[in-house]
Amino acid sequence: MSEPVIMICASCESERVTREAWAAWDIATQTWVLNELFDYAFCHQCHRRTRLIARPAERP
């Protein structure tokens, strides 16, 4: 098993980041399933587009 990571903003190092994606309806499971993930990332702390950095997550 690989070590867990957390995604952070390259500018302010906030964890409040999101990525643009598409979800598709799965008839069999009756849920939305992530279908496509895009490069666009946004930081809700800086309120601007950002580049994401994967940093090792601390274990509880």
C-alpha positions, 0 to 999 in steps of 0.5 A: 500500500502506498503512503497517503498524500494530501493535495495542497495549493502551490502558492499558499499551501492551503488544503482547500483546493478542488479540481475540475471534473465530470461525473456520469450517472451510473445506472447500475449503482444509481450514483454519480461516478467520476468520469473525467478529471481535468488539469484545472485546479482552484484554491479556495483560500487564495481564490485563484487558479493554482498548481497542486502539490502532493505532500505526504499526509500525517498519520492519525 
